[in-house]
Amino acid sequence: MGYVATERFACAGTPVNGELRGLRMVPLGAALWTGAGRLRAQGIRGIAHAAPGSMTLQGRPGFDPTRASVEASIRNAFTLAAAHGCRRLALPFIAGGVFAGRIDPAIEKAELAALIVAACHTHRGEVGAVIVAHGDEDRALFATALAAGSVRGTTLVQGSITRVADHGCDAIANAANMEVRFGGGISGVIGRATGESDEIDREAAAAIGQFWGRNGPG
């Protein structure tokens, strides 16, 4: 039996893990919705924190990222964007930073880009998907993946996920972790751009508490 979602929490396709309640962590592949702090002034209504793996617990089943958890986190990010009435979701290279070398089984970065493109195509629903590549190398990987198949409703831009002028979206996905705290890489960039990273971390922690209050022990 799976988890029961909340208005701030989407958890389709996530495995049940009895340790998570005590650790106050989200399920592998879940996504959690928070406000966007100062980014709201640009028209970004919220952040979908996609959690394909744990930041602190490594080398343990149920905490390291997998292909399935990357896809599930993207699926759940789109579910939240739709539930909050957003038209377009901007996504960075989910699991393309520190998690890339921890995905089990191992995956090449080009294959990961193709997985992200396929997940957008499969799970975006009525929400437009905009993949935001940070640099030339990432842009080339995503361009190749997009060109390899018939993908509708997903576009690619190069720029910053924190600038609406670059992607034109009213929601963004954070390359987050199961702790749902801003860290390094893209997550750190987003956290600093919000101007309210501590407040958003606390908002996420409260949402995690509500989730476990609904789901009970285990």
C-alpha positions in Angstrom: 0.0 0.0 0.0 1.4 3.4 -0.9 1.3 6.8 0.7 -1.6 9.3 0.8 -0.7 12.6 -0.9 -1.5 16.0 0.5 -2.1 19.4 -1.2 1.6 20.1 -0.9 2.9 16.7 -1.4 2.8 14.3 -4.4 4.1 10.8 -4.0 3.0 8.6 -6.9 5.4 5.8 -7.7 7.4 6.2 -4.5 8.4 3.1 -2.5 7.3 2.7 1.1 10.2 3.0 3.6 9.6 2.5 7.3 12.6 4.6 8.3 11.4 7.9 6.7 8.9 9.0 9.3 11.5 9.1 12.1 14.0 10.7 9.9 11.5 13.4 8.8 12.4 12.8 5.2 10.1 12.4 2.1 9.8 9.2 0.1 12.3 8.5 -2.7 10.9 10.2 -5.8 8.4 12.4 -4.1 7.9 16.1 -4.7 6.9 18.9 -2.3 5.4 22.3 -3.0 6.5 25.5 -1.3 6.4 29.2 -2.0 9.0 30.9 -4.0 10.0 33.8 -1.8 11.3 36.9 -3.8 11.0 34.9 -7.0 7.2 35.5 -6.8 7.9 39.1 -7.9 8.9 37.7 -11.3 5.7 35.6 -11.6 7.0 32.4 -10.2 4.1 31.1 -8.1 5.8 28.2 -6.3 8.6 25.7 -6.3 8.1 21.9 -6.8 11.0 20.3 -4.9 11.8 17.1 -6.8 13.5 14.6 -4.5 15.2 11.7 -6.4 17.6 10.8 -3.5 18.9 11.7 -0.1 21.6 14.3 0.5 23.0 12.8 3.7 22.3 9.0 3.5 24.4 7.3 0.8 24.9 3.7 -0.2 21.6 2.5 1.2 18.6 1.1 -0.7 15.7 3.5 -0.5 17.9 6.6 -0.2 20.2 6.6 -3.3 18.7 7.8 -6.5 17.5 5.4 -9.2 16.1 5.8 -12.7 12.7 5.2 -11.3 13.1 7.8 -8.6 14.2 10.5 -11.0 11.2 9.8 -13.2 8.8 9.7 -10.2 10.1 13.0 -8.9 9.5 14.7 -12.2 6.0 13.1 -12.4 5.2 14.4 -8.9 6.5 17.9 -9.7 4.1 18.1 -12.6 1.3 16.9 -10.5 1.9 19.7 -8.0 2.3 22.4 -10.6 -1.1 21.3 -12.1 -2.7 21.2 -8.7 -1.7 24.8 -8.0 -3.0 26.0 -11.3 0.4 26.6 -13.1 0.6 26.7 -16.8 4.3 25.9 -17.3 7.0 24.2 -15.2 10.7 25.0 -15.7 13.0 22.1 -14.9 16.8 22.0 -14.3 18.9 18.9 -14.9 17.3 16.8 -12.2 19.9 14.5 -10.5 22.5 15.9 -12.9 24.8 17.3 -10.2 26.0 15.4 -7.1 23.4 12.7 -7.6 24.6 11.8 -11.1 27.3 9.5 -9.9 25.1 7.9 -7.3 22.3 6.7 -9.5 21.9 2.9 -9.2 22.5 1.3 -11.6 25.0 3.7 -13.1 23.8 6.0 -15.9 25.6 8.2 -18.4 24.6 11.8 -18.4 23.3 11.7 -21.9 21.0 8.8 -20.9 19.9 10.8 -17.9 19.0 13.7 -20.1 16.9 11.4 -22.3 15.2 10.0 -19.2 14.2 13.5 -18.1 12.9 14.4 -21.6 10.9 11.2 -21.7 9.5 11.8 -18.2 8.4 15.3 -19.2 6.7 13.9 -22.3 4.9 11.2 -20.3 3.9 13.0 -17.2 3.4 16.7 -17.9 -0.3 16.5 -18.6 -1.7 19.9 -19.5 1.4 21.7 -18.0 4.0 22.9 -20.5 7.5 21.7 -19.8 10.6 23.9 -20.2 14.0 22.3 -19.6 16.5 24.9 -18.6 20.1 24.0 -19.5 22.7 25.9 -17.5 25.6 25.5 -19.9 26.5 24.5 -23.5 27.2 20.9 -22.6 23.9 20.3 -20.9 22.0 22.1 -23.7 23.6 19.8 -26.3 22.6 16.7 -24.3 19.0 17.8 -24.0 18.9 18.9 -27.6 20.0 15.5 -28.7 17.4 13.8 -26.5 14.6 16.0 -27.8 15.6 15.4 -31.4 15.6 11.6 -30.9 11.9 11.3 -30.5 8.5 13.0 -31.1 8.2 15.1 -28.0 5.3 17.6 -27.8 4.8 20.3 -25.1 8.5 20.3 -24.0 10.9 23.0 -25.0 14.6 23.7 -24.2 16.2 27.0 -23.3 19.6 27.9 -22.0 19.8 30.3 -19.0 18.9 30.5 -15.4 16.0 28.7 -13.8 15.6 31.6 -11.4 14.9 34.1 -14.3 11.4 34.1 -15.7 12.8 36.1 -18.7 14.8 33.0 -19.6 12.0 30.4 -19.5 8.6 32.1 -19.2 7.3 29.7 -16.6 5.1 30.4 -13.6 6.5 27.5 -11.5 10.0 25.9 -11.2 11.3 22.6 -10.1 14.1 22.4 -7.7 16.7 19.6 -8.0 16.1 18.8 -4.4 16.7 15.9 -1.9 14.7 13.7 0.4 15.5 16.1 3.3 14.0 18.9 1.3 16.6 21.5 2.4 18.4 23.8 0.0 21.9 22.6 -0.6 24.6 23.1 -3.2 24.5 23.3 -7.0 21.2 24.3 -8.7 19.4 23.9 -5.4 21.7 26.4 -3.8 21.2 28.8 -6.6 17.5 28.6 -6.3 17.6 29.0 -2.5 19.7 32.1 -2.7 17.5 33.6 -5.4 14.4 33.2 -3.2 16.0 35.5 -0.6 14.1 33.3 1.9 15.8 30.0 1.9 15.6 29.5 5.7 11.9 30.3 5.7 11.2 27.9 2.7 13.2 25.2 4.5 10.9 25.6 7.5 7.9 25.6 5.2 9.0 22.3 3.7 9.6 20.8 7.2 6.1 21.8 8.2 4.7 20.2 5.1 6.7 17.0 5.8 5.2 16.9 9.3 1.7 17.2 7.9 2.4 14.4 5.4 3.5 12.0 8.1 0.6 13.1 10.3 -1.7 11.9 7.5 0.3 8.7 6.8 0.9 7.5 10.3 3.9 5.3 11.4 5.9 3.3 8.9 
